[in-house]
Amino acid sequence: MRNLFALALAATLTLTAAAQTAPVVTDAAVREALPNDYLRVSYVPASVQVTSLSRPGAVRAFVTATPLFTPALRVADLPAYSGLVNDDKNVLVAMRCQPPKPEAVDAVLATWPGVFLALQRDIPLSANACIAPSADVPTQLACYARGFTDQPGTAVPLVLDHALHYAALLFDDQHTAQAQWLRQNYGIFPAFSGLGFSVKDSYSLDTKPMTAQQILVESASPEYILKNVSLAAAGCRCVRIQPYPGRSQARLDPAWIATAGGDGVCKEVKAIPARGH
């Protein structure tokens, strides 16, 4: 397996349609142009206070596109579309974010070419930083990203193979430090496809391996990576919902999050209304 420095250094979402817009049109719109309306759901212990998109110290955070989740899904079902699982024991944190200054979050559709561009923006390098090997892991990743060339071609499998093979080297046994950095700072795990879609039901991938057919079928919901800024800077309305009987069966409506949530803070809410409003 080649070392990093040796390398120089459409699925249709059928969740539902908003208003009378066909799902394929909605999906195309949020992928071809940044929606600037994002949804993020997570579960945290009661002692954890959420003040930014991701955990403190992380560089990026994963979100999905709000327009694709109307009508509302049940809490039991919604997290799976982002590669998570429902957790009845922890606090549910749900935020809807509409950044007043989109440049502050630097949203990128979560493709591997997009990640490589984001790495170069997030880890500034001097012009000659990649001439010689560095012991600094972030520098290694930024140089590796700089070395990627998104080559056009006439055969889709071959074009994708080039990008996916380049990315896959980050997860081999020679690059564990780089993979760990991506997990801690970008939230990128081996379940990340880099195709711009989260892989539904991929949370347990380490114990329940998936075939290529399963992965492609379950690639339903577009996902984006945003800079890990404060909730206020990201224009987030946020709710915190403690565990209670029936929480997983309630429908989590993004419109309700926007009205019930705190402005730039996670507001404690007792329960999700029966109809999400």
Secondary structure, 3 states (H helix, E strand, C coil): CCCCHHHCCCCCCCCCCCCCCCHHHHHHHHHHCCCCCEEEEEEECCCCCCCECCCCCCCEEEEEEHHHHCCCEECCCHHHHHCCCCCCCCEEEEEEECCCCHHHHCCEECEHHHHHHHHHHHCCCCCCCCCCCCCCHHHHHHHHHHCCCCCCCCCHHHHHHHHHHHHHHHHCCCCHHHHHHHHHHHCCCCCCCCECEEECCCCCCCCCCCCHHHHHHCEEEEEEEEECCECCCCCEEEEEECCCCCHHHCEECHHHHHHHCEECCEEEECCCCCCCC
